């Protein structure tokens, strides 16, 4: 079995196709959502602000239900 024969299956940096091509931003948002579940929305919002996530993005991900 050739290693290169399966490289197309690993096109995305995450297991499922990501909606966001900016992987670092997506990871920060994921951490923010984990913080929200563990520590609350205010802490998560502050984390996202300190990490340069635009306000409109932070509001959307912290207030809308997950798909």
Buried (B, 14 or more C-beta within 10 A) or exposed (E): EEEEEEEEEEEEEEEEEBEEEEEEBBBBBEBBBEBBEEEEBEEBBBBBEEBEBEEEBBEEBBEEEEE
